[in-house]
Amino acid sequence: MSAGQWSRDLGMGAKFAFTGGREGWVRVLLTAVGVGLGVALLLLTTALPGAIKARDDRGSARDDFTYISEAKPKADDTLIIARTDSTYHSEDIRGRLTEPEGPKAPLPPGITKFPAPGDMVVSPALDRLLKSDSGKLLRERLPYRVTGTIAQSGLIGPAELAYYAGAEGLGKRLSGGKVERIDYFGPSVKPPGEGLDPVLLLLVLMVFTVLLMPVAVFIAAAVRFGGERRDRRLAALRLVGADGRMTRRIAAGEALAGSLLGLVFGTAFFLAGRQLVALLEVRDVSLFPSDLDPSPALALLVAAAVPAAAVLVTLLALRGVVIEPLGVVRTTKPPRRRLWWRLLLPLAGLGLLYPMVGQGNGNGDFNEWMVIGGTVLLLVGITALLPWIVEAVVARLNSGSVSWQLAVRRLQLSSGTAARLVNGIAVAVAGAIALQMLFSGVEAAYTKETDNDVSRAQMTVDVRGGASQEKVAREFAQTKGVQTAKTITTTYVGERTNNPETSIEVAVGSCAALREVATLKSCRDGEIYRILGGEYDEGTRELAQAGRTVYFDPSYTDYEHPAAAWKVPAGLKTAAPREDPTGYARDGLLITPRALPAAATAGLSQKVYVRFDPSVPDSRDNVRNTAARFDPLADVYNMTVSEQSTQFRSIRTGLFVGATCVLVLIGASLLVSQLEQLRERKKLLSSLVAFGTRRRTLSLSVLWQTAIPITLGLVLASTVGLTLGTVLLKMTGTKVTVDWLSVLTMTGIGAAVVLVVTLLSMPPLLRLMRPDGLRTE
């Protein structure tokens, strides 16, 4: 067959699609909308790598970490910057205090001039929050005057909360940690970091494969909209002389026309959605519209693959349909589907995955093509098996109510159409179950238990700035929502003022506070204790001796540092080590307030262990506000029982964002599919109503027609999902466990989406069930 004949037949089919009157246009529009939704999500997927890179580039461009232990010398092009990151209502806030030291000091990206002391420039999202009623507590924490906003180049996303505030005297706090002197913004020489290990790479591969598979299934189903009416038109073509192959090519041309229009619709959907993306925030991830710029090469691949898939799917769908001049053989009872070749797909998928079983993290990376190929074959196996299962089950369903019999008879005549409606949701549920099993199975490997005792404290605060211990203890204890606040003042003593060879920690506090960090037999204000019996108490035995002269707050730099001399008094008592609420068991000296030398009060820092009243809202934000009043650079830490790998959390967040997009696509595509099915049966429904069939009966029959295949699809999806999840866990060398609650949740979400779509299709169904639907113009 020549290329010219192919092009003529495809062109004729495309012409029929657009010149077939109102019915033809409706059919093409439904196909275009279905394909367009899938294309929009594919374009979004092709744009995500660029969006993530754009976020990372903006984040790197504003980096102010030098990773250098020695401070840079002051110059006319240097800037002192202090990190004041915080959290408000569980949302992270990026904060910086700035103090330019010359006219050439580098400006952070996104601002045009440095804020004066007491002023700040903020991100648009933070500006809105501060002006809202919900930002009242945050306004207390940030007592600066807003004088401008940060531009897009200085933010990683439109929803980011960030600010730069002007300050004075930061040079006294240079530490190489929270306060640094820099002469540029941008990437610095960073310590070597860890890349993704093989299991995390496997997670990434699975996330992309599982999320894109339902999209491909929906596009394949969308190009077959209007199949029954199309077949009747093809029979008419046979009547005027077209042969079987020509009619199939003409049908492929109609599908090609719908898919090409779908590309236009998909582009429009994507561009419209891109403008709305700035309003969305999922798991603290937000994007600017300009970030979503699809890769030209990947966009061209989508533009070529979708029409090609439309032609191929149509030709494959018609391979077993006999189109004759007097009708289509499909209107009679179809021949029984064969099972053997349908089982080959999932078995081949398992065959590709099996060689990697037990590989885990220790045997190199997983073969990405085998992982993708095996997963795709397993999930595609659902689309091949489901029509056979639906046909086999409905063939044995007979007796029941009128609505049940109407539904069963319809499924017996067109089980393939019903299965196509469910294929996408079944593939999505199977993939979700497998991913949930994989994430749950490997989560323990990327989660470590902390030593925190959250029954004793739920937050710690490190306060500097010279405030007295009594004032710090009193202010935190009186903070709304705080049950107890135990304050410890910490410093070090060494045998000399600079670069001591031996130094020990000193903790100063009330008897109640000291009992949080050591075991004391008795305690009175004015007494001094040394902690012995710990793992490292050699330094304590050496320095904590009566008559020994030691120096408070020694320096570990080459600069001269004034340190208060102190002669250790006689009568030291002994204390036993005890882990504090963070799990740290200290050694060194314990000093009650009255025994602390007056000259040693400079350079002390306060650590507060805070326990909350769980019934008081905003307790944590109240504590952060109190800490900020003492010191804008105060470190506030939430104490948790466990900590999770940042990379693992990022992948899980990506899965959540992608799953949300796919779920929206599933709902929209199912609704379009349902409306197309109802349109196909418009005259049949009108005829039944005209003959006296109750609308309630017809409505129930439509519900049964949806419920039966979706139940079978979810059962099959659960089976395939559990199988795939088990294989993936064995590949990672993880013990196979099934979280049945998660499996039921994934299945329930799939069923809920179908139920909502079915309910949304009820109003159009009721409008179709009118006798005037039999009218012919």
C-alpha positions in Angstrom: 0.0 0.0 0.0 1.5 3.3 -1.1 2.0 6.3 1.2 -0.3 8.3 -1.1 -3.2 6.0 -0.5 -2.6 6.1 3.2 -2.6 9.9 3.2 -5.7 10.1 1.0 -7.7 7.7 3.3 -6.5 9.4 6.5 -7.4 12.8 5.0 -10.9 11.5 4.0 -11.4 10.3 7.6 -10.3 13.7 9.0 -12.7 15.4 6.6 -15.6 13.2 7.7 -14.8 14.1 11.3 -15.3 17.8 10.7 -18.1 17.6 8.1 -20.3 15.0 9.8 -22.8 17.5 11.1 -23.7 18.2 14.7 -23.0 14.6 15.7 -19.6 14.6 14.1 -18.6 17.8 15.8 -19.7 16.6 19.2 -17.8 13.4 18.8 -14.6 15.2 17.7 -14.9 17.7 20.5 -15.4 14.9 23.1 -12.3 13.2 21.7 -10.3 16.4 21.7 -11.2 17.2 25.3 -10.3 13.7 26.4 -7.0 13.8 24.5 -6.4 17.4 25.5 -6.6 16.6 29.2 -4.0 13.9 28.8 -1.8 16.1 26.6 -2.0 18.9 29.2 -0.7 16.6 31.9 2.1 15.3 29.6 3.2 18.8 28.8 3.2 19.5 32.6 5.4 16.4 33.1 7.8 17.6 30.4 7.9 21.0 32.0 8.6 19.7 35.6 12.4 19.1 35.2 12.8 22.6 33.9 10.6 24.0 36.7 12.6 22.2 39.4 15.9 23.4 37.8 14.6 27.0 37.7 13.7 26.8 41.4 17.1 25.3 42.2 18.9 28.0 40.2 17.1 30.8 42.0 17.9 29.1 45.3 21.6 28.8 44.4 21.8 32.4 43.2 20.9 33.7 46.6 23.1 31.3 48.6 24.9 33.1 51.4 26.8 30.1 52.9 30.6 30.3 52.5 31.4 27.0 54.3 34.6 28.8 55.4 35.6 28.7 59.1 37.7 31.9 59.1 35.9 35.2 58.7 36.7 37.3 55.6 38.3 40.7 56.3 36.1 43.8 56.3 36.1 45.7 52.9 34.0 48.1 51.0 32.5 45.2 49.1 31.5 43.0 52.0 28.2 42.4 53.7 27.4 40.8 57.1 24.4 38.6 56.9 22.7 36.6 59.6 20.2 33.8 59.2 17.0 34.2 61.1 14.9 31.4 59.6 11.7 30.6 61.5 8.5 28.8 61.4 4.9 30.1 61.7 1.9 27.9 61.8 4.0 25.0 60.4 5.1 27.1 57.4 8.8 27.8 57.0 10.0 31.5 56.8 13.4 32.4 55.3 14.8 35.4 57.2 18.0 37.3 56.8 19.5 40.3 58.7 21.8 42.4 56.6 24.5 45.0 57.4 26.4 46.3 54.4 30.0 47.4 55.2 30.6 49.5 52.1 29.1 50.9 49.0 30.0 47.9 46.9 28.3 45.3 49.2 26.5 42.6 47.2 22.8 42.9 46.9 20.7 39.8 47.4 18.8 38.7 44.2 15.3 40.2 44.1 16.0 43.5 45.9 17.2 46.9 44.6 18.6 48.4 47.8 19.4 47.3 51.3 16.7 47.9 53.9 17.7 50.4 56.6 18.0 49.2 60.2 14.5 48.6 61.4 13.1 48.1 57.9 12.6 45.0 55.8 11.7 43.9 52.3 9.4 40.9 52.2 8.1 38.4 49.7 4.6 39.1 48.3 3.2 36.0 50.2 4.7 37.2 53.5 3.4 40.7 52.9 -0.2 39.3 52.5 0.2 37.2 55.6 1.4 40.1 57.7 -1.5 42.2 56.6 -4.0 39.5 57.3 -5.7 38.7 60.6 -3.9 35.3 60.8 -0.6 37.1 60.8 -1.0 38.9 64.2 1.5 36.7 66.1 4.0 36.9 63.3 3.8 40.7 63.3 5.0 40.6 66.9 8.0 38.5 65.9 9.0 40.7 63.0 8.9 44.3 64.4 10.2 45.8 61.2 8.7 48.3 58.8 7.9 46.9 55.4 9.5 49.1 52.7 9.4 46.9 49.7 8.9 43.4 48.2 11.3 40.8 46.9 11.1 40.2 43.1 10.7 36.8 41.5 14.5 36.4 41.0 15.0 36.3 44.8 12.3 33.7 45.5 12.0 29.9 44.8 8.3 30.1 44.5 5.3 32.6 44.7 4.1 31.1 48.0 7.5 31.4 49.8 7.6 33.4 53.0 10.9 35.4 53.1 12.3 38.7 54.2 15.5 40.7 54.4 15.7 43.1 57.4 18.3 45.8 58.1 20.4 45.5 61.3 23.3 47.0 63.1 26.1 45.5 65.2 26.2 42.1 63.5 30.0 42.3 63.4 30.1 41.4 67.0 28.3 38.1 66.3 30.5 36.8 63.5 30.7 33.1 64.0 31.1 31.4 60.7 27.7 29.7 61.4 24.6 31.9 61.6 26.4 35.2 61.0 28.9 35.5 58.1 30.8 38.2 56.2 30.4 37.6 52.4 31.3 39.5 49.2 28.9 37.8 46.8 25.7 35.8 46.6 25.7 32.5 44.8 26.9 28.9 44.9 30.0 28.3 47.1 32.3 25.4 47.5 30.2 23.0 49.3 31.2 19.9 51.2 30.6 16.7 49.2 27.1 15.6 49.5 25.5 12.2 49.0 23.6 11.5 45.7 20.6 9.4 45.4 21.2 5.8 46.4 19.9 2.9 44.2 16.6 2.5 46.2 15.8 6.3 46.0 16.5 6.2 42.3 14.1 3.3 42.1 11.5 5.3 43.9 12.0 8.2 41.4 11.6 5.8 38.4 8.5 4.2 39.9 6.9 7.6 40.6 7.3 8.8 37.0 6.3 5.5 35.5 3.2 4.9 37.7 2.0 8.5 37.3 2.3 8.6 33.5 0.7 5.2 32.8 -2.9 6.3 33.6 -2.4 9.3 31.3 -1.4 7.1 28.3 -4.4 4.8 29.1 -6.8 7.7 29.1 -5.5 9.1 25.8 -5.9 5.7 24.2 -9.5 5.5 25.5 -10.3 9.0 24.4 -9.4 8.4 20.7 -12.1 5.6 20.6 -15.0 7.8 21.7 -18.0 7.4 19.5 -16.9 3.9 18.4 -20.4 2.5 17.8 -21.7 5.3 15.6 -18.4 5.4 13.8 -18.7 1.7 12.9 -22.2 2.3 11.4 -20.7 5.1 9.2 -18.0 2.7 8.2 -20.6 0.2 7.1 -22.2 2.8 5.0 -18.8 3.4 3.3 -18.5 -0.3 2.5 -21.9 0.0 0.9 -20.6 2.6 -1.5 -17.6 0.5 -2.5 -14.8 0.9 0.1 -12.9 -2.2 1.1 -12.2 -3.3 4.7 -8.7 -1.9 4.9 -9.7 1.5 3.4 -12.5 1.8 6.0 -10.1 1.1 8.8 -7.7 3.8 7.5 -10.6 6.2 7.2 -11.5 5.5 10.9 -7.9 6.1 11.8 -8.1 9.4 10.0 -11.1 10.4 12.2 -9.2 9.5 15.3 -6.2 11.4 13.9 -8.3 14.5 13.5 -9.6 14.3 17.0 -6.1 13.8 18.4 -4.7 16.8 16.5 -7.5 18.9 17.8 -6.7 17.4 21.2 -3.2 18.7 20.9 -4.6 22.2 20.4 -6.9 21.8 23.4 -4.2 20.3 25.5 -1.9 23.2 24.7 -4.7 25.6 25.6 -5.4 23.7 28.9 -1.8 23.7 29.8 -1.3 27.4 29.1 -4.5 28.2 31.1 -3.4 26.0 33.9 0.1 27.5 33.9 -1.4 30.9 34.7 -3.2 29.5 37.7 -0.2 27.6 39.0 0.9 30.6 41.1 -2.2 30.3 43.2 -1.5 26.6 44.1 0.7 25.3 46.8 1.1 21.5 47.4 3.2 20.3 50.3 5.0 23.7 50.5 5.9 23.5 46.8 4.8 26.4 44.6 5.9 27.5 41.1 5.9 30.6 39.1 4.0 30.4 35.7 7.3 31.1 33.9 8.9 28.1 35.5 6.6 25.7 33.6 8.4 25.9 30.3 8.3 22.5 28.5 11.4 21.2 26.9 11.1 21.7 23.1 12.4 18.2 22.4 9.9 16.5 24.8 7.0 18.7 23.6 7.7 17.7 20.0 7.8 14.0 21.2 4.4 14.5 22.7 3.1 16.2 19.6 4.3 13.3 17.4 3.4 10.4 19.8 -0.2 11.3 20.5 -1.4 11.4 16.8 0.6 8.2 16.1 -0.9 6.5 19.1 -4.4 7.5 18.0 -3.9 5.9 14.6 -2.3 2.8 16.0 -5.0 2.3 18.7 -7.8 2.7 16.2 -6.3 0.2 13.8 -5.7 -2.3 16.7 -9.3 -1.8 18.0 -10.8 -2.6 14.6 -8.6 -5.6 13.8 -11.3 -8.0 15.1 -14.3 -6.1 13.9 -15.9 -7.2 10.6 -17.4 -4.2 8.8 -19.8 -5.2 6.1 -22.1 -3.2 3.8 -25.2 -4.2 5.8 -23.8 -3.5 9.3 -21.1 -4.3 11.8 -20.7 -7.8 13.2 -20.1 -6.1 16.7 -23.9 -5.6 17.0 -24.3 -9.3 17.6 -22.8 -11.2 20.5 -19.0 -10.9 20.2 -16.8 -13.9 20.2 -15.2 -14.9 23.5 -11.9 -13.2 24.2 -8.8 -15.3 24.5 -6.9 -15.3 27.8 -3.5 -16.7 27.0 -1.9 -13.7 25.3 -3.3 -11.4 27.9 -1.4 -13.3 30.6 1.8 -12.9 28.7 2.0 -9.2 29.4 2.2 -9.3 33.2 4.3 -12.5 33.1 6.8 -10.7 30.8 6.8 -7.7 33.2 7.6 -10.0 36.2 10.3 -11.7 34.1 12.0 -8.3 33.6 11.8 -7.4 37.2 12.8 -10.8 38.7 16.6 -10.6 37.9 16.8 -7.6 40.2 15.2 -9.3 43.2 17.4 -9.0 46.3 19.7 -6.4 44.8 19.0 -3.7 47.4 21.4 -0.8 47.9 24.6 -2.9 47.9 24.8 -4.2 44.4 24.8 -1.0 42.2 21.9 0.8 40.5 18.9 -1.0 39.2 18.6 -1.3 35.4 16.3 1.6 34.7 15.0 0.2 31.4 14.1 -3.1 33.0 12.4 -1.4 35.9 10.4 0.8 33.5 9.6 -2.0 31.0 8.6 -4.5 33.7 6.3 -2.0 35.5 4.7 -0.8 32.2 4.0 -4.4 31.1 2.5 -5.2 34.5 0.2 -2.2 34.4 -0.7 -2.6 30.7 -1.6 -6.2 31.6 -4.5 -4.7 33.6 -5.9 -3.1 30.5 -5.6 -6.4 28.6 -7.0 -8.6 31.4 -9.9 -6.4 32.5 -12.0 -6.8 29.3 -11.7 -10.6 29.6 -12.7 -10.5 33.3 -15.6 -8.2 32.8 -16.9 -10.4 29.9 -16.4 -13.6 31.8 -18.2 -12.3 34.9 -21.2 -10.5 33.3 -21.8 -13.6 31.1 -22.9 -15.4 34.2 -25.1 -12.6 35.6 -28.8 -13.0 34.8 -31.6 -12.7 37.4 -32.3 -9.5 39.3 -34.3 -6.3 39.2 -35.2 -4.6 36.0 -32.4 -2.0 36.4 -29.9 -4.8 37.1 -31.0 -6.8 34.0 -30.8 -3.7 31.8 -27.2 -3.0 33.1 -26.1 -6.6 32.7 -27.5 -6.9 29.2 -25.7 -3.7 28.2 -22.4 -5.0 29.7 -22.8 -8.3 27.9 -23.2 -6.6 24.6 -20.4 -4.0 25.1 -18.1 -5.3 27.9 -15.1 -3.8 26.1 -16.5 -0.3 26.2 -17.2 -0.7 29.9 -13.7 -1.9 30.6 -12.1 1.0 28.7 -14.0 3.4 31.0 -12.4 1.7 34.0 -9.0 0.9 32.7 -7.4 4.3 33.6 -8.6 4.2 37.2 -7.6 0.6 37.6 -4.1 1.3 36.4 -3.8 4.3 38.7 -5.0 2.4 41.8 -2.6 -0.5 41.0 0.3 1.9 40.7 -0.7 3.7 43.9 -0.9 0.5 45.9 2.5 -0.6 44.6 4.1 2.8 45.4 2.5 2.9 48.8 3.9 -0.5 49.6 7.3 0.5 48.4 7.4 3.8 50.3 6.1 2.1 53.5 8.6 -0.7 53.2 11.7 1.4 52.7 10.6 4.3 55.0 12.3 2.8 58.0 15.7 2.8 56.2 15.4 6.6 55.7 13.9 7.4 59.2 16.0 7.4 62.3 14.9 7.6 65.9 16.2 10.6 67.8 17.3 10.6 71.5 14.7 13.3 72.3 12.5 12.7 75.3 9.4 14.6 74.3 7.7 13.8 77.6 10.1 16.1 79.3 10.3 18.9 76.7 8.9 19.5 73.2 11.1 22.5 72.2 14.5 23.8 73.0 15.6 27.5 72.6 19.2 28.8 72.5 19.3 32.5 73.5 22.3 34.8 73.3 22.6 38.5 73.7 23.5 38.9 77.4 20.0 38.6 79.0 20.1 37.4 82.6 19.1 33.9 83.3 16.5 35.0 85.8 14.8 37.2 83.1 15.0 34.5 80.4 13.5 31.9 82.8 10.8 34.2 83.9 9.7 35.3 80.4 9.6 31.8 79.0 7.7 30.5 82.0 5.1 33.2 81.6 4.7 32.6 77.9 1.1 31.6 77.0 0.8 27.9 76.5 4.0 26.9 78.3 3.7 24.5 81.3 7.4 24.5 82.3 10.5 26.2 81.1 13.8 25.0 82.5 16.7 27.4 81.7 20.3 26.3 81.7 23.2 28.8 81.1 26.1 27.2 79.3 29.7 28.1 78.6 33.1 26.5 78.7 36.3 26.9 80.8 39.8 26.1 79.7 43.3 26.1 81.2 44.1 29.3 79.1 42.3 32.1 77.4 43.1 31.2 73.8 43.2 27.8 72.1 43.2 25.7 75.3 44.2 22.1 75.0 41.6 21.0 77.6 38.2 22.5 78.1 35.1 21.4 79.9 31.5 22.5 79.7 29.9 24.6 82.5 26.1 24.6 83.1 24.5 27.2 85.3 21.0 27.0 86.6 18.6 26.6 89.4 18.5 23.3 91.2 15.3 22.3 89.3 17.0 23.1 86.0 20.2 21.3 86.9 18.3 18.2 87.7 17.3 18.1 84.1 20.9 17.6 83.1 22.5 15.7 86.0 21.5 13.4 88.9 21.9 15.4 92.2 21.5 13.8 95.6 20.9 17.3 97.2 21.1 20.8 95.9 21.1 24.3 97.3 21.8 27.7 95.7 25.5 28.6 96.1 26.8 25.1 95.6 29.1 23.8 92.7 29.1 20.2 91.4 31.4 18.3 89.0 29.9 15.5 86.9 31.9 12.3 87.2 31.2 8.8 86.0 30.5 9.7 82.4 32.2 8.4 79.3 34.4 11.4 78.9 35.3 12.9 82.4 39.1 13.0 82.1 39.0 16.8 81.4 36.6 17.3 84.4 39.0 15.5 86.7 41.9 17.6 85.4 40.4 21.1 85.5 37.7 20.8 88.2 40.3 20.7 91.1 40.2 23.0 94.1 42.7 25.9 93.6 43.1 25.4 89.9 42.8 28.6 87.8 40.6 28.3 84.7 39.3 30.8 82.2 35.6 31.2 81.2 34.7 31.3 77.5 38.1 30.7 76.0 38.7 31.5 72.3 39.6 29.0 69.6 40.8 31.6 67.1 44.2 33.4 66.7 42.6 36.6 67.9 43.1 37.8 71.5 40.0 37.2 73.5 39.3 38.5 77.0 38.4 35.7 79.3 37.5 35.8 83.0 39.9 34.0 85.3 38.4 31.9 88.1 40.0 29.8 90.8 38.1 26.7 91.4 36.9 26.8 95.0 37.1 24.0 97.5 34.1 21.9 98.6 33.0 20.7 95.1 30.2 18.1 95.3 29.9 15.2 92.9 26.9 14.7 90.5 26.2 11.7 88.2 25.5 12.2 84.5 22.0 12.2 83.2 20.7 12.6 79.7 18.9 16.0 79.1 15.6 16.0 77.2 17.6 16.0 73.9 19.5 12.9 74.9 22.8 14.6 75.6 24.7 13.4 78.6 27.2 16.1 79.6 30.2 16.2 81.8 32.0 19.2 83.3 30.8 21.6 86.1 27.3 22.5 87.4 27.1 25.9 89.1 24.1 27.4 90.9 23.5 31.1 90.3 24.9 32.5 93.5 28.2 30.6 93.0 28.8 32.0 89.5 31.5 34.7 89.5 30.3 38.1 88.3 33.1 38.4 85.8 31.9 35.2 84.0 28.4 36.5 83.1 29.7 37.8 79.7 29.6 35.5 76.8 27.0 33.1 78.3 24.2 31.6 76.3 20.9 30.3 77.6 19.3 27.0 76.7 15.6 26.6 77.6 13.8 23.3 77.7 10.1 24.0 77.1 7.1 21.8 77.8 3.7 22.9 76.4 0.1 22.7 77.5 -1.4 20.8 74.5 -4.8 22.5 75.0 -3.4 26.0 74.2 -3.3 26.9 70.5 -0.3 28.6 69.0 2.0 27.6 71.9 5.0 27.1 69.7 4.6 30.4 67.9 4.3 32.2 71.3 7.6 30.6 72.4 9.2 31.7 69.1 8.0 35.3 69.7 9.5 35.3 73.2 12.8 34.0 71.8 12.8 36.7 69.1 12.3 39.4 71.8 15.5 38.3 73.5 17.5 37.6 70.4 16.5 37.7 66.7 19.2 35.1 66.1 17.9 32.7 68.8 17.8 29.1 67.7 14.5 27.4 68.2 14.3 23.6 67.7 11.2 21.4 67.6 11.9 18.1 69.4 10.7 15.1 67.5 10.8 11.3 68.1 12.2 10.6 64.6 13.8 12.4 61.7 13.4 11.5 58.0 15.8 11.8 55.1 15.4 15.1 53.2 15.8 13.3 49.9 13.1 10.7 50.8 10.7 13.5 51.9 11.3 15.3 48.6 10.5 12.3 46.5 7.4 11.6 48.6 6.3 15.3 48.1 6.9 14.9 44.3 4.7 11.8 44.4 1.9 13.7 46.2 2.1 16.6 43.8 2.0 14.3 40.8 -0.7 12.1 42.2 -2.9 15.2 42.7 -2.5 16.2 39.1 -3.3 12.6 37.9 -6.3 12.4 40.2 -7.7 15.6 38.6 -7.1 14.1 35.2 -8.8 10.9 36.2 -11.9 12.7 37.4 -12.2 15.0 34.3 -11.5 12.2 31.8 -14.0 9.8 33.4 -16.6 12.5 33.3 -16.0 13.1 29.6 -16.1 9.4 29.0 -19.3 9.0 30.9 -21.0 11.8 29.0 -19.8 10.3 25.7 -21.4 6.9 26.7 -24.7 8.6 27.6 -24.7 10.5 24.3 -24.2 7.2 22.5 -27.3 5.8 24.2 -29.5 8.9 23.9 -32.1 7.4 21.5 -32.1 4.1 23.4 -32.9 5.9 26.7 -35.5 8.1 25.1 -37.2 5.0 23.6 -37.3 3.2 27.0 -38.8 6.3 28.6 -41.3 6.6 25.8 -42.4 3.0 26.4 -43.0 3.7 30.1 -39.7 2.7 31.8 -39.3 4.7 35.0 -36.4 7.2 35.1 -35.4 5.8 38.5 -34.9 2.4 36.9 -32.8 3.8 34.1 -30.7 5.8 36.5 -30.1 2.7 38.6 -29.1 0.8 35.6 -26.5 3.4 34.7 -25.1 3.1 38.2 -25.0 -0.7 38.0 -23.2 -0.4 34.6 -20.5 1.7 36.3 -20.4 -0.2 39.6 -19.9 -3.7 38.2 -16.8 -3.0 36.0 -15.3 -0.6 38.6 -15.6 -3.3 41.3 -13.9 -5.9 39.0 -11.3 -3.3 38.0 -10.5 -2.4 41.6 -10.2 -6.1 42.5 -7.8 -6.7 39.6 -5.9 -3.5 40.4 -5.4 -4.5 44.0 -4.1 -7.9 42.9 -1.7 -6.4 40.4 -0.7 -3.6 42.8 0.1 -6.1 45.6 2.1 -8.2 43.2 4.1 -5.3 41.9 4.6 -3.9 45.4 5.9 -7.3 46.6 8.4 -7.6 43.8 9.6 -4.1 44.3 10.1 -4.7 48.0 12.0 -7.9 47.3 14.2 -5.9 44.8 15.1 -3.5 47.5 15.9 -6.3 50.0 13.1 -5.2 52.3 10.8 -7.4 54.3 7.5 -7.7 52.5 4.7 -6.2 54.6 1.2 -5.1 53.5 -0.4 -2.1 55.0 -4.0 -3.2 54.4 -5.4 0.2 55.6 -3.4 1.9 52.9 -4.5 -0.6 50.3 -8.1 -0.1 51.2 -7.5 3.7 51.2 -6.1 3.7 47.7 -9.0 1.5 46.5 -11.5 3.7 48.3 -10.1 6.8 46.6 -10.5 5.2 43.2 -14.0 4.2 44.0 -14.9 7.6 45.4 -13.6 9.3 42.2 -15.9 7.1 40.1 -18.8 7.7 42.4 -18.4 11.4 42.2 -18.1 11.3 38.4 -21.2 9.1 38.2 -23.2 11.5 40.4 -22.1 14.5 38.3 -23.3 12.7 35.2 -26.8 12.3 36.6 -28.2 15.7 35.5 -27.2 15.2 31.9 -28.7 11.7 32.1 -32.0 13.0 33.3 -32.1 15.5 30.4 -31.4 12.7 27.9 -34.3 10.6 29.3 -37.0 12.6 27.5 -39.3 11.2 24.8 -38.4 14.2 22.5 -34.9 12.6 22.3 -36.4 10.4 19.5 -36.9 13.5 17.3 -35.0 13.5 14.0 -34.2 16.7 12.2 
